[in-house]
């Protein structure tokens, strides 16, 4: 991580300077004959000497180690083939944690150099500039004692020790609860709407500092970023950490090992505001006992549904089976709709502690469910509840049995055709057995009993569905296929049709009873 010796050119007249030829090593640089250049170098050499005299031997050794692994001790200057000094000095981070190549030389890009043109500075200005530059180099020499990863680790530790970050972790659950409640539709069900509106306005102010960082950043710090850039401020002895967009994440003060965040926060005030906001919401809850009681009722219903989940699962399965056997949309029973609505919402475990955290765990997309609570008071007791579930289960099973019997006994209007149970079964069997192997037109020929060379050669006329609809007009069969698709009994393929899961259930049931 230093400038290779092969790149270094030294002149005894300038014992405090070390020359680095621009680009590949320039062996032609043997002297500095230009009078103007010699005068400039004399002033630079003196300025470097004067500045370094203010630093200890240990500091100067650290600088030499940083730049040249202690094999040289001069301040680096870029020189070209014309033996002219490049008018801008390298910034020290050009050499920090970077391997310089003896073959290609030290790169020279303007963004890696100071803006000041040293050839135009007065003696006093040059002395000031050199003083500031060497201060920067000394700081980077100190930084170079640890690798980049170790510094990032130290900065991350300092981030997590920052009072504001510690405040977040101490009150993380409360902060998240305030955010959830502020976005909850439950607020619009509360009395005293003017106080609710005031509370929500205060939340926007109180939460602003906590919204500066994502939850991931609060927990992971710098590890939450895929890439960061570091810049160094020697005057303040600080490392500035920025993201890929150039935005400052934090500033690390090296001597104190502390950080300043991108926006400092009055931690004591933030803590007081969190407490006040929680207390204000508690007051709103006390002003809305009916709402709180309704939420407790929701909790009890949720507990009851969880306790009887096995029976409810059976009911849900029966409802799906009923939809399978019905060829038209089925209205979901009111009780089952109520159960589904309760299952969709989130509520905390039953507790008597009415805190902001407790309220925040209620997630209702539609608060109208609260107004329906009174409709189900009659089955609130455990005995009535179990009786209602049993009755619903028996009702669904009876409806399924009735529909299944209709498939076995009654004719069914499908499009412009009325199919007997046997005709429906033969049609489904034909689709089941020949799926994706014949065209839609060939299906109609088979069902109407057409005899063609293709049908005879493939022995399709031996299928039990052949001629099942011999008395029907072929054009009506297309209407039949469209209706069966609409009912989701069959689905169209690139060639022909196939049974849907619903169609398979119907076909399987009929095959066992015909």
N, C-alpha and C positions, 0 to 999 in steps of 0.2 A: 504493500500500500504506500509506496514512496517512489520518488523520481529515480530511475535507474542511473547508476554512475556513468554508463556509456553515453548518456545524453548531456552530461554536465561539461561546461567549458568555464574555466576559471582564469582570471588574470590577477597577478600579484598587486597591480596598482589599485585594484578594487577588492580588498580583502573581505568586505562585508556583502559582496554580491556574487551570485552564481548565475551563469548565463545558460539558457536553455534554447538551442536553435529551434526555430519554428519548423514543424513537420519532421521529416526524417533527419537524422543527425547530420549536421552541416560541418564536415571536416575542414571546409575552406575558411572557417572563421578562426583566424590566428591572431589578429590584432584589431584594435579599434582606432583606425587611423583618422577617422573623421573628427575634426577639431570640435565641431558643435556637439557631436556625440560624447567626446571625452569630457567636455565641460559639464554636460548633463549628468554623466555617470559620476563625476566627482561630487556633484551636489547630492545625488541619490545616495551614494556611498556614505557621505557625511550624515545625511538625514537618518539612514538606517543605523549608523554607529551611535548617534545621539539617542535614538529611540531605544535601542537594545540596552544601552547603559542603564536604563531605568528598570530593567528586568534582572532577576537573579540568574545565577549560573544554571540553576535547576530548570528555570523557565526556558532559557536559551537551549539547553540540552534537549528539552522536550520538543521544542520547535524543530531542532535539527533532526531529531528522531522521526518526527512527523513527516518531514519533507524528504530526508535523504537517508533514513535509517542510521543517522549519526555518522555517515561517511563524509559529509560536507556540512558547512555551517552558514553559507551565504543566503541572502534573500534572493528568490528566483526572479529573473528578468527574461523576457522573450526577446530573441535577436534573430534577424533575418540574414540571408546570404550576402546582402550588401553591407553587413556589419552595422545595421541600424537597429536601434532599440524600438520595439513595438510600443506605441505611446500609451497603452493601457495595461495596468497590472492585473495579473490573475487574481480572482477571488479564491480564498483558501479552500472552499468546498470543492474546487476543481480537483483537489488532491485527496479529499476526505473519503476513505473507504473505497478508493478506486485504484485499480492496478494499472500503472502506466507502462506502455510498451516501449522497449528499447528500439524496436524496429520502426514503428510508426511515429514515435515521439509523442509529446504532450499536445493534445488537441487545442486549438486556439479558436474559440467562438466568442463573439462579442458579448453574448448573454452570460458568459462565464468570466467576464472582466468588469472592472470598475469603469464607470462612465467618464471619470476625469481623465483628460489628456495631460500626461505628466510633462510633456514638452512645452506646454504653454503656461505652466504654473510658476509663480514667483518663488523665491527662496523660502519665504515664510509659508506660502501656500503649500509648497512641496513638503516642507517639514510637517505641517499639520496632516496632510494626506498620508504620508508615510507612517506617521504616528497612529492614525486610525486604522490603516491597513494592517500594520503589524499587530495591533490590538486584536483585530479579527483573526489573524493567523494564530496568535497565542491561544485564543479561545478555541479555535478548531483543533489546535494541537492537544489541548486538554480533552476535547470531545473524542479525539481519535484513540484515547486510552481504552475506550470500550467500543465494541462493535455496535452497529446500528440496531440489531435485535435487542441487545441489552439495554440500550437507551429507550427503545420503544417499551420494553418491559417496565423500566423504571417510571416512565411517563404514565403508563397504564395504572401502575400502583398508586401514583400520585393522583390520578384522575379519580380512582375509587376512594381515596382518602379525602377528597375535596368535601367540605361540609355540605354543599348542596346535593352532591351525589349521595352522600350518606343519608341526608334527609329523605331523599327519594326512596331509598331502600328501606328506611325505617317506616315510612308511611305509604309504601307502594300499594297495598291493598286499599287503603282509603282513597288514594289518588285515582286508582282505576275505578273504584266505586263511584266517586263523584262524576267521573267522565261518563260512566254508564247511565247514571240517574239523569244527568243533564240531557242525554239523548233519548231518554225513555218516554214513551207516550203516556205513561202513568201520571206524569206531571200535569197533563192536560185534563186528567180526571179529578184533580184536586180542587178543593174550595180555596178561596182567597187567591184568585188568579194573579192579582197585582203583586202579591208577595212571591208567588212562584216566578213571575217574570223578573222581579228584582233579583231573586236567587240565581236564576240562570244568567243574568247579566254579570253578576259578581263572579260566577264560575269562569266566564270568559276571561276576566282579568286575573283571577287567581291561578288558573291553569296555564296561562301564557308561558311562564318560565319552564314548566314541566313539559310543554309541547315542543320546546327547542330540540329535544332529543327523542329519538324513538326508544321503545322499550328495549330493543336489541342494543342500542348504543348505551343506555343506562346500565345494562348488564355486562356487556362485553367491552365497552370503552373503545379503544383504538382497534381492537380485534374485530370490531363490527365492520371495518372498512377493508376493502380488498387491496387498496393502495393508498398511501399517504406520502406527501412530500415534506421534507424538513428544510427549514432555513434557519440561519444562526444570527443572533443579534448580540455581538460581543459587548457593546456598551452596557446593556442591561443583563448580560450573561443569561440569555434566554434562547430556547429553541422553540420556533413557531411551527406547529403542525397544521398542515392544510390538506383538504381532500382534493380529489382529482379535478374539481371545478375551480379550485383556487380559494375556496372558502375556508376561513380559519376555524379549526376544531378546538384547539387549545394552545396555550403558551406555557412552556415549562421553564421555571426558574431554576437554573442548575444549582447554585449554592444552597438554596433552601429546600430543594427537591419537592417543590409545590407547583401546582398548575393554576392558571387563570383560565376560566372557560370563555367560550366565544362571546358570552354575555353574562357578566357577573350578576348574582342575585343576592338580595338581602335575605339571608337564610332565616334569621329570627323572625322577620316579617312574614316570610313564606310559611313558616311553621304555625304562626298565630292565625294566619288566614285559613289554613287547612282546618284548624280546630274550629274557628268561627263558622266556616262553611258547613261543617258537619253538624254543629249545634243548631244552625239556622234550619237545616233540613229536618232535624228532629222536631223542631217547633212546628214546621209544616205538617209533619206526620201526626203530631198531637191535635192539629186542627182538622184532621181528616180521619176520624176514628172509623167511619163506615168503610172507607177505602182499605184501611189497614185490616179490618175484620174480613173484608172480601178476600184480601190476599192470604190471610190465614186459612180461609175456606179453600182457596186454590191449593194451598199446601196439603190440606187434608185430602182433597180429591186426588192429588198427585200420588200421595202415599197409598191411597186405596187402590188406585189403578196399578201401581207397582206391585202391591200385595196380591192382586188378582190377575196378574199379567198372563198366566197360563190360560185362564178362561177367556180373557180378551183376545189372546192370540188365536184361539179356536174360533171365536166370533169373526175376527178379521179374515181368517181362512175361509169360513163359510160365506162371508160376503163376496170374496173373490170368486168362489165357486159359483155362487148365484149369478154373478156377472158373466161367468163363462157360459152358463146355460141360457141366459137371456139374450134375445136378438135385438133388444132395444135398451137404451140407457135405463138404469135402475136407480131410484132415489135411495140414498143411504138413510137408514133409520135415524131418527133424531137422537136417540141415545148414543148410537155409534158415532155420529157426527160430533156430539158433545165430548165423547171420549177422545176422539182424534184431535179435537181442538185443545184439550187438556194435555195430550201427549206432545203436541207440537210446541207448546210454550215451556219455558224454563223457570224453575222456582227453586229456592234454597230448601235444604232439609228442614223439616218442621222444627221450629225454635220459637221461644217466647221473646227472644232478644230482638227488639225492633230498632236496629241500627241502620246507618246509611249503607253498610255493606250488605245487610239483610235485604233491604229494599232494592239494591242494585242488581241482585241476582234474579229478580223477576224480569223475564224478557217476554213481553207480550206484543206480538205484531199488531194484534187487533184487540183493543181494550173493551170492545163490545161484549167480550166473553164475560166480563164482570156483571153486566146487566142480566145475563142468562142464569146466574147462580140461583136466583129465587125460583126459576122454573123447575129446578131439580131438587128442591128442598124435600119433596115428598119421598124421595128415595135416598135421603142423606144418611139414614140409619143403616147399619150394616145388614140387618135382615132384609130390609126393603131393597137395598142395593144388590144383594146376591140374588134375590127373587127376580129383579129386573134383568140381570145378566142371563139368568137361566131362561126366562121367558123369551128374551131376544134370540138366544141361541136356538131354542126350539122353533121359533117363528122362521128363522132363516133356513133351518133344516127342512121344515115343511114346504117352504117355497121351492127349495131345490128339488125335493122329491116330486113336487107337482110338475115342475118343468121337465124333469127327466122322464116322467110318465107321458107327457105330451109328445115328446120326441118318439116314443115307442108306440103310441096309440093314435095320435092325431096327425092329420095332414098339415103341411106348412106352406104358406104362401111365400114363394121366393121369387121376387120380381114379378113377371107375368105368368109364372108357372106355379101350379099347386102340386107339391110333392107329397106322396104317401111316405110313411116311415121307411118302407123298403126302397123306394126310389131315392130318397135322400141318402140312405146308407150305401146303396150301390154307386151313387155319384161320388160320395166321399171316398169309397173304396177304390174307385177308378183313379181318382186324383192321388190317393195315397200310394198306390202301386206303380203308377206311371209318372210320378213327379220328375220334372225336368228332362223328360225323355221324348215327349210328343208336343206338338204345337197346340195352341188354343183351338185352331180349326179342327184338328184331328180329334180333340176331345168331343166336340159337338158331333162329329161324324160317328164316333163310337157310341155315344149316348143315344143317338137317333137310329143306330143300326145300319149305317151305310156299309156296303160291302165293296171295298176297293182292293186292287192287287196288293197295295202296300199293307193294308190291314190284314189280308189273308197271309201274306208272306211272313209277317211278324207275329202271326197267330193271336192278334189282338182281339179277334172276334170270339176267342175262347174265354175271355174275361167275363166274370159274372155281371159286370156293369155294362157290357155290350148290349145295346138296344133297350136299356132301362127306361129311356124316354122316347121310345119309338114313335109315339103318337103326337109328339110336340114339334112345333115348327122350330127349325134350326135357329132362326133369328131371335127367338125367345130365350134360347139357351145363353146367349151373350148377356142378356139382361139378368139371368139367373146368376151367372158368374160374377157380375158386377155387384149384385146384392150380397152374395156370400163374402165378397171382399169387404164390402161396407160393414158387414157384421163381424169381420175379422175371423171368419172361419177358414178362409183360404187366402193366400197371397199370390200375386202374379210374379212369375219368374221371367227371365229373359226368353225362355221357351216353356210355355205351358204354365202350370200352377203347382202349388204345394199346400199341404195342410199347415195351418198355424198351430201353436200349442193349444189354443182353444178348439180348433178343428180336430186335433188328435184326441182330446178328451172326449168329445162328442162321439167320434168314430169308434173309439175303444169301448165306450159304454154301450153303444148300439150293437157292437159285435158280440158282446157277452149276453145280450138279452134277445137276440133275434134268431 
